[in-house]
């Protein structure tokens, strides 16, 4: 059974930083593309960042230069370092997993709330 468990969300002031982590199990982590998505209030879920097994990354334009996705294939974890946070980054953040290096997301975590507010 595939499980994705996010942690690290919370309340932060504008300009601050947060680091999200996702612990994965139930599939061959080193084979799959991992990702982070977010859903802001009243909006649909949107891509934030993707990372292939080899470390190739893709970012939404809105987070380029501020967010960094990384993975540890030995620990089956994927992380999202978020710097220079803005109020518009407020959303529920979801970890995603695909079983292949270039596949679409098949599995989702339960989500973690990130609130950027003064």
PyMOL commands that set and color helices and strands:
alter all, ss='L'
color gray80, all
select helices_A, chain A and resi 29-31+87-89
alter helices_A, ss='H'
color red, helices_A
select strands_A, chain A and resi 3-7+10-12+18-25+34-39+45-51+57-59+67-72+77-82+91-97+107-108+112-116
alter strands_A, ss='S'
color yellow, strands_A
deselect
rebuild
show_as cartoon
